[in-house]
């Protein structure tokens, strides 16, 4: 029902910044929790951040808290992930995800819709 398309990934130097965007299909209900997961090479998919349907409540994984900021613009059907102070260990494929309701689980199996991902590579 919901299509998600990530963009904004690329190559960045350590300490730099990058902004990811995820555009949801038109007519996507605003009452969906939106979030980001990432999957480093050879590792499991990891919770990065989530934002409530109102945009007022945000949640972050321990490894990114204080460096990343999630936000959403419901008028544009878009969720963003502003990343700063990037580290080589942030290198991963970043996936946009969505689920109905207000709960923001950290288990990727609890989310219903996924984008195809965008690669973020942080060089030393």
Secondary structure, 3 states (H helix, E strand, C coil): CCCEEEECCEEEECCCCEEEEEEECCCCCCCEEEEEEEECCCCCCEEEEEECCCCCCEEECCCCCCCEEEEEEHHHCEEEEEECCCCHHHCEEEEEEEEECCCCCCCHHHCCEECCCEEEEEEC
